[in-house]
């Protein structure tokens, strides 16, 4: 670390006073720099009229603790790309806006609502699948990668949507499902008939016979706990499916299959799309020898190295990234690749690739998505685990909800806490990926069993569709989503007061607070500033963002159910005595612009504040 960077820390008084504080900085400080910095801090003390005696007396102890928590050794980036500075918005087209009155959202509905997307201040929309599909897995079972589902509209609609999004400064990202197709896809129909070149487009296995009884090729289990194998009468073989039996896995060991996927990517890139979210990537490859997997202590067969996370899965992402880099050479515009993965951190980080073999721009980071009212310590541990494992120069993402999770973020954390969770998601270093309508604080919708559509929901009696119900635009019938009496999923009854129009016109609302956070994160400090994590108390979590201009923002979140008294000076001595409330959550007692004491202020249960401290204003 250079002498001047060390000086920055000395002025800010960066103290790691106890083990609950996690400090993300860059490199060790040499003893020569340490001796030189002591001399300069003495001079600066007189210039700034600040009390630095405690820094002088405790530099060695501060340094030792700093080394203990030195997780990252990479430089902050200053020349960031569009996907690093903006917010990506996951949009579920079936539930966003119905333009033609059939009760299902469509592409023209998205076109109609582009002004809303622009109002939000997002940089890109990620559309979940819009391709033809029988709908077994809500569009993730695709029959044609190069067409538009007629429920969504036409290719002309898609091209108009792409152009109008671009005119509004918004990128478009498509959801691609490379691991499997629908069993109604032309490729599978021909593969089952052994028609070349499709014969080996899928994974086929011979039956085993024990005492004359037909049995599956091996003991592998799908993600739903049943056998991965399904018998096909036409071909008289089993085919492999890691998901539903209606979703046969493509054979990525076949060069022609790999080329088909890349050609499909080329097709959409030529249409003007700005990137892809790649579904189920850890499942792309299976052991070609189809060897039985060893049984684990939980009684289930091993998946890693057999049907998940084979090295070739990561190499395939490298290959896709090379394709996108070729497009970037043409016009200088970055096309991004985002990976869906629920693997452990050590596997997930491999998707980033390395300096010589670039991988994904980022995998979707799930470290926050499964937290449900944990203590502050758990926030520190989860974020620390993620950030300390990031490869040098890698860029993070943050999600708190998506179309697959059984509950919306607001239903998990509560309406009182959701603003604080958005502060966490949007103000940590990285790219937030926001699920549609979370900005409104939209909640789960109760669905009866007879209203379930998704096959998983029907099979297990637990709906994934509670988070997919129509967007709530206003208080008119069907929440302004459609003029049809019956929509594809029912509208949440709370739409009468929980809707965009109501929140836009309210003095304070989740939407307005979301917008305030979006605007604040435009500051450079939230892009490249240092970050520290704090366990203020058992149920008060905080983090700070600081920069070389002597400014610090503290985000303090009471994740508990009791009133808390906060003393931030206990954790960061060199804060100014008074802090300005830049953003307060909807139910906090403080208001924007209020001044609080750094040594003592109260925080209501589930309340959150963004506080500003600046030595420049002394």
N, C-alpha and C positions, 0 to 999 in steps of 0.2 A: 504494500500500500504506500502511495506517495505521501510525503510530508504534509501536503496541502489537504489531502483527504482526511488524514488524521486530525489536522487542525479543525476541520468541520465537526468531527465528533467531539473534540474537546470543548468547542464553544457551545455546542448543544448540550454538553454535559451528559453524554450517553452513558448511563450507569446501568449495569445489570445487577441490581441489588439483591435478587434472590433467584432461586432456580426456576421460578414460574415464568420469568421473562425470557423470551426467545428472541435473539438478536440476529438478523440476517445481514451480514456485511461481507466483505470481500476477501482480504488477505491479511496475513500476520504483519505486525509492525516490528521493524528491527529496533535494536537497542539504540542505534545511532539516531534514528528518527525520533525515538522517545525522548532522548536527551535534548535534541534540538527543539522539539515541540514545547518542552517545559519553558524554555527561554522565551519563545514567542507568545505563549499564553500569558506570561507575566506582563509583557508589553500590552497585549490586547486588553488585559484587565483594566489598565489605566485608561485606555482609549474608550472602552465601552462602559466604564464605571460599573462593571459587573463583578460579583463576588465569585472568584475562581479558586479561592484558597483550598476548598475541599477537593477540587480537581487536581491541584498541584500535589496535595498530600496523599491522594489515593490513586494516582495514575497506574501504579504497578498492579494494585488489586483489581482495578477496572480492566486492565489489559488481560490479566489471567482469566477473568470471567468471560471476556470477549472471545478469547481463544476457545474456551469450552463450548461456546455456542456458534462457532464459525461454520455454518452449513454450506453456504454458497461461495464459490470462488469464480465469479464471472462479473464482467463489467455491465453496468446499466447501459441499456441502449438509448440512444438519443434520436436516431433516424428510424422511426417506427413506420411500419406499413399500415394500410387501411384496416386490416384484420386485427391489428394490435391496438389501435387507438379507439375503435368503435365497439358497438354492442351488436351481437347477433341475436336475432329474434326468431325462435322456433314457431312456425305458423302451421297449424293443422288445418289444411284447406277445407275439409268437409264441415268444419265448425266455425269458420271465420265470417263469411258473409254469403248468403244465398241470393244470387242475382236473377234467377229465372223462376223462382217460386215452386221448386220441386222439393224443398225442405232440406236440401243438401248444399253446403257451401261449394263454391266453384271459383275458377280463375277470374272470371269477370267480376265476381264479388270482391276479390282481392284488389283488382284494378280500381274499383269504386272506392276502396278504403285506403288507397295509397296516401292521401293527405294525412290520415291518422298515423300511418307508419312514419311519415316525415315529421309529424308533430312529436312523436316519441323520441326522435333523435337517434334512431338506430342506424347502423352502417350496412346491414345486410339482413335479408330474410332467408331462413332455411325452410324449404317446403318439404313436409313429409310426402311420401310417394303419391304421385299424380298419374301413374301409368295404369293401363288396363289391368284389372285384377278381379278374381272371383270373390274377394273380400273375406277369405277365411282368416287372414291375419291383418285385417283392416288396411289393405293395400300393400303390405309387405310380401305378398305372394303375387308375383308379377307374371303376366302372360306375354308382354311385349315391352322391352326396354326403350323402344324408340317411338312410342305413341302416347297419346293422352287419353285417359279414361273419359268416356263420353259423359259421365257424371260431372267431371271437372271442366269439360269444354272441348275446345279444338286446339290443334297446333297453332292456328292463327291467333287464338286467344292467348296462348302461351307466349308467342312472339311479341304480341302487343304488350303483355304484362312485363316481359323482360325489358322492352324498350322504354316503357313508361317508368319502371323502377329506376332504370339508369338515368333517365331524364331528371328524376328526383334525387339523384345522388345515392341510390340504394342498390347494393349488389344483390344477386340472387344465387342461392346455393341449393342444389338438388340433393335429395336423399336417394342413394343408390344401394341396391341390395345385391352384392356380388356373390354371396355364399350360396344362394339357392334361388330357384324359380318356383312358379306354380307348377303343379303337375299337369296343368292344361297348356303350358307353354309348348310351342311347336317343337322346340328342341327335345323336350322330354317325350312327347308323343312319338317322335321319330326314333329316339334312342330306345324306347321300349320295343319298337319294331325292328331294331338293329339296322336302321337305315344309315348309311354312311353320309357324311363324316360324323354323325351324331351318336354313333354306337357307344363311344366312351366319353360322352359329354357329362355323364353322371357316374356315381360310384355304384357299381353292381357287384353282388357277391353271390356265390353258389350256396345253396342250402347244405346244411349238415343233416345226416340222417342217423338217428340213434334208435335202434330196435324198430326200424321202419318208420319212425316219426320224423317229420321234417322240422328242422330247427334253424334258428338264425345263424349267420356266419360267425358272430362273436358276442361278447357280453357287454358291448358298449350301450350306454343309455343316453337318450335324448335329454334336453334340458328340462323336459316335463316328467322325467323319471321312468318312462317306458322305453322299450327297445328302440334303437335307432333304425331298425330294419323293417321294411314292409314288403310283402310278397307281391310280385307283379305277374299276373297270369299270362299276359301276352308274351313276355320274355322268359318266363319260367325261372326267374331269378329274384333275389331280394335287391332293393335299392336302399341307399342310406339317406336318412333325414335327421339332422340334428334338432330340428324344430318339429312342426306338424308333419304328418305323413303326406299332406298335400303340398309340402315344400321340399322336394328332393334336392339334395346337395349337389352342386356342380362339382365336376372333377378337375380341380385346379392343377393336377399333375399333367393334364392334357394341354399342350401348347395352344391348340386351337381355342380352347375355352378362355385361356388367358388373353388371347388376341381378341376374342369376341368382346370381353369386358372393356378392353382398352379402346376398341373401335367404337363401342357404345359411348364411352367417355368423350372420344373425339367428336361424335355426333352432337352431343349437347354443348360441348365447348364451342363448336362452330355455330351453334345457335345463340351464343353469347353468354352462357352461364359463367359464373365467377368462381365456382368451386363445387365440391361434393362433400356430403356427410356420408361416410361409408358404414353401412350397417353390418354387424356381426362378423367383423374382420377376424377375430381370434379363431373362428370356426372354419376358415377357408380350406385348410389342409388337414387330412387325416393320414395316419400311418398307412403306407401303401400295402404292407403285408397283412393288415387287418388282424394283428395279433391280439388275443385276449388281454385286457388290462388287469393289472393286479388289483385286488380288493383292498380298500382302505379301511381304517379303523371304524368308519361310520357304516360299513357294510356295502358301500357303493364302489364301483370300479373307478380307477384313476382316469382322469380326462387329460391332464397336462402331458403333452408329448404323445398322446394317442389320438385324440380328436380335437384338442385345443392347444393353442399357443406353440405350434410347431415353428421352428426357425423360419420356414418358408413363408409363414404368414407375415412376418416382419419384412422379409425380402420383397414380397409382393408390393407392400406399401412403398418401399424404395423405388420400385419400378414405376408405380403410378406417379410418384412425385417427379421422376425424371420426365414423364410425359407432360406434366403440368409446367415444368421448367422450360420445356421446348416452346410451349405457347407463350410463356412470359418473354421469351427472346423475340417473339414476333412484334409485340406491341408494348412491352415494358410493364404490362399490368399483371399483378400477381393473381394466380388462380390457386385457391387453397384446397387442402384436403384435411378433413376432420374425421377422426376415427371413433366409432362407438366401441367401448370395451368395458367390461366389468371385471377384468383381471386384477390381481394384486398389483400394488405399485411397482414392484420390481419388474414385472412383465410389461405393464403399461408404459413405463419409461422407454422401453425398447422401440416403441412406435415412433419416437422422435428421430431415430436413426443416429447418424454421426456426421462429422464435418465432411467426410468423403462420400458417404452414402446417405443423402438426406431422406428423412422419413416424412411423417405427417407434420403439418404446421402445428397441430396439437391434437392429442386425444381428449375426449370429453372427460373432465375431471369429476369424479363422483364422490369426492371425500366429504362434501357437505350434504349430499342428497339423502343420505340415510341417517342423518342426525335428527333425533326427535327429542327436544327439550333436554339435552345433556347438560352437565355442569360445565363451567368455564374451562376446566382442565381438559375436557375432551376436545373442545374447539382448538385449544393450543396444540394438543397432541396430533390431531388429524391434519391441521394445516402445516404443522412442522414436518410431519412425515412426508407430505406431498412436496413441499418446497425444498426440503433437504435432499430429496432424491432427484430433483430436476437436473438433467444434464446441463453442462455449461452452455449458456446462451439459449437454452430452451425457454419457450413462452407458455405460460399456463392458461387454463380456462377455468371458469367457475360456473357450476349449475346448481340450482336448488330444486328443480323440478323438470319434468318432461312428459311426453305423451304416454310413456310406458309405466310411470310410477302410479301406484294405486291411489295416492292422495295428492291433492294440490298442496303447494308449500304453505298457503294460508291456513288450510285445514289442519296441517301438521303443527305449525308454530303458533297459530292463532292470529286474529286480526290485530291484536295489540303489538305483537312482536314482528310482523312481517316487514315493517319499514326498516327495522334494525337488521333483519336478515338481508334485505336488499342493499343496505349500506355495506354489509360484509361482502356480498356478491359483487357489487359494482366498484368498490374502492380498494380491494386487494389488488396486487399487481397481476395483470393478466386480462384476458378477454371474457366478459360475462356472456353467457348464452342463456337468454331469458325465454321462458316458456310463455306462450300466448296467454294474455289476460292476467298473468301474475301481477302485473303492474297495477291492476285494479283491486287486487286482493280477492280475486274470484275464488270461490270455494267449491268443494266436491258437491256433486248433485246426487241425491238418492235415486237409485234405479232399482226397480223390481226385477226379479229373475227373468220375467217374460220380456223385459226391455233390453236384456243383454244381446249384443250382436256378435261381439268378438268370441272366437271359438274357445280361447283360454278362459274367458269369463264364464261361459256356459259349462265348460268341463269341470272347472274347480269351484264354481258357485261364488266367485269373488270377482267383481267387475274391475277391469282396467279402464272402463269408459267413463267412470265418474269424473275423470279429469279432461274428458274430450267433448263435453257438452257445449252447445253453441255459445259464442261470444255474446256478451251482454252489452248491447249498444245503448239502449235507452229503455224507458218504462212502457213503451207501446207493446201491443201483443207480440209474443214470441221475442221479446227483448230487441225488436228491430232487426233481428237476424234474418227473418223470412216472413213472407206474407201467407205462408201455408199454415193451416191449422195444426197439422202434425209434422214435426220436424224429425230428421233421422234419429236424433237422440233428443229427449225432452230438455227444455230450457229450465235452468234452476229457478225455483219460485222466488228466490231473493232478488231477482233481476229488477224488481220494482224500485228498489233503492240502491242496489249494487249494480251500477252500470256506468258506462263511459260518460254519458251526458250529465248525469247527476254529479259525478266526481269532478268533471271539468268545471262545473258551475259552483261547486262548493268552495267555501273559503279555504278549507284545508281538507285534503283527501289523500288516500294512498297514491293515486295517480299524480297529484301535484307534488307530493314528496318524492316519488320516483323521478319525476322530471327534474327536481332540484338536485338529486343525486347525479343524474345523467349530466347535467350542466356542470356540476362541481368536478366531475372526473375528467373534464376537458383540461384541467390544470396539469401542467407538466409533472408536478409532484406526485400525482396519482398514476403517472405512466412510468416514471423512472426513479421516483424517490425510494429511499430505504424504508423497510417495514420492520416493526417489532411487534411481538405478540405478548399480551399480559393476562395473567390470571389475577384480576384485582381482588376478587373474593371467590368463594365457592361457586357463586352464580352470577358474577359480573365478569364478562369477557371484554377485552379492549385490544385495539391495535393502533399503531401510530404510523403515519407516513411523514417523512422528513426529507428536506433537501438542503443543498449547500447555501441557500439564501436565508438560513436561520429561521425557517418557518416549519412548524409542526402541526399536523392535524391529528387529533385524537378521536377515534370512533369508540364510544363506550356503550355497551349493550348489556342491560340487565336481563339475563335469560331465565331468571328465577321468578318466584311468586311473592317476594317480600320487598318492601322499601329498603333501599340501600344508601348508606352515606359513603361518598367517594372521596378519596384523597389521592389525586394523581401525582402529587409531589413526592409521595412515598416511593413511587416507581420511576419517576423521571424528574430529577431535582431541578434541572435547568429550564423548566417551563416558566413562563411568565406567571405572576401571581393571579392574574385575571385572564380568563379565557372567554372567547366569543362563541356563542352558539350559532353555527352556520346553518345546521339543519336539525330539527327536532322531529321525532316520530309523532304520529297522530295523537297519541295519548300521553305524551310526556308533559310534565308540569311546566317545563321551560318552553319558550317561544324563540323562533329565529330572531337573532339580534340581541338576545339577552346576554348579560355578562355574569359569569359564575366564577367562584373562587376555585383555583386549582387545588387548594388544600381541603375544601369541604363544600360539597353540593350533594343534594339528594337525587335519587333516580327511582322513579316509580317501577313497580313490577312490569316487565316486558317493554319498558321504555328504552329508547336509544337516542344518542346525541352525536352529532359531528361537531367537535370543538376545534377552534383555531387558536394557536399560540404563535406569536411572532415577536422576535427581538427587535425587528426593524421599527416597530411602533412604540418602543420604549421611550 
